[in-house]
Amino acid sequence: MYKQIDAYVLSLIERSSVEYTAWNIEKARRGERATWNYIDGCMLNCLLEMTDILGDGRYAGFVERFVDSFVLEDGSIRTFQAEKQTLDDINEGRVLFPLYRMTGKEKYRLGAQTLKKALDAQPRTLEGSFWHKKIYPHQVWLDGIYMAQVFSALYEKHLGDGDYTDIENQLRTVRKRMWDDEKQLYYHGYDASRKAFWADPETGLSQSFWLRAMGWFACALADLCGILPDGSCRELAAALLLEMASGVQQYADAQTGLYWQVVDQGGREGNYLETSGSAMLAYAMLKGARLGVLPKEYAAQGRKTFDGIVNKYLHFDGDGITLEGICLVAGLGPESDRRRDGSYAYYISEPVVKNDAKGVAPFVMCYTEIMRLHH
């Protein structure tokens, strides 16, 4: 079976170009050309991991060609709009560090500086947390930690002066404001101004535990543990990952090891076992165990979840693979979209699709950790 997944990932590259990526179904459907975005960023990151594990240069070769088409010689990035001030657009910059190391191309270093400059200008809450986007004032979303802080850590490690205090402060604020001690889960969003229509007027919190938001946060913590040096906030990231992994695994489906779209409402009408967030949690547990920041049993839990996804939602047809059970999108607001209110009814109302990059990329991320167990 793993050989079939290898063939599938290679087929994705072969069907992709610098204009269109085979995993970004939404863009392809609309006939839109590739832009600088977090979804391609996640996938490119996996492809570099595949090269690292398998020694097959086809993966890294595609990443270099793709990124080369965006990052210009002066470090400016085609289609990147700094004025939008959205954390999502920082994430793809992660690939610039390994590419710079592999090729020595100066433009990759300059591109990373372009993104760092944009991040330095990102508005913040009074406590110092980045706003998720300019259009979401004073709002902190769990997924934003993955989008921005992993890049920040790589920048400090490779190009900065090794100061991780801002990352530490933002992690501490998320833990303080968004963790629910009773449920042992994180809320999706927090509005420091308490003004958003979806926010609790006293706590500022959204009202539900959305799986993929928790998945992004878990991935961020696992990745930070792999980047941060000892004596920085690596111990904090490790402690938060252990607390989170311990809390969430009680909600796993006993049979498949998958997790529910609204995490704590397993079996409730309309709820379903969701692929992307399950793959993210499995990735974080596998990687955390490999790095030694989680006990070994979490590798078994992550492996069970991965195998559960394969058995329930992965279908082989000829050369292709269909990956099902993926929530297309979910968010909070803005004011003009009150349907996105963070309620249970809202999260289960979003479309469930197949082969979307927001599921495919985490699945391949998780697969790279499974492969590391075998290599």
Sequence and secondary structure as in RCSB ss.txt:
>XXXX:A:sequence
MYKQIDAYVLSLIERSSVEYTAWNIEKARRGERATWNYIDGCMLNCLLEMTDILGDGRYAGFVERFVDSFVLEDG
SIRTFQAEKQTLDDINEGRVLFPLYRMTGKEKYRLGAQTLKKALDAQPRTLEGSFWHKKIYPHQVWLDGIYMAQV
FSALYEKHLGDGDYTDIENQLRTVRKRMWDDEKQLYYHGYDASRKAFWADPETGLSQSFWLRAMGWFACALADLC
GILPDGSCRELAAALLLEMASGVQQYADAQTGLYWQVVDQGGREGNYLETSGSAMLAYAMLKGARLGVLPKEYAA
QGRKTFDGIVNKYLHFDGDGITLEGICLVAGLGPESDRRRDGSYAYYISEPVVKNDAKGVAPFVMCYTEIMRLHH
>XXXX:A:secstr
 HHHHHHHHHHHHHT  SS  TT HHHHHTT    S HHHHHHHHHHHHHHHHH  HHHHHHHHHHHHTTB TTS
 BTT  GGG BGGGGGGGGGHHHHHHHH  HHHHHHHHHHHHHHHTS B TTS B SBTTBTTEEEHHHHHHHHH
HHHHHHHHTS    HHHHHHHHHHHHHHEETTTTEE SEEETTS STTS TTT B SS BHHHHHHHHHHHHHHH
HHS TTTTHHHHHHHHHHHHHHHGGGS TTT  EESBTT TT TT  EEHHHHHHHHHHHHHHHHTTSS THHHH
HHHHHHHHHHHHHEEEETTEEEE  EE       TT TT    HHHHHHS EESS HHHHHHHHHHHHHHHHHH 
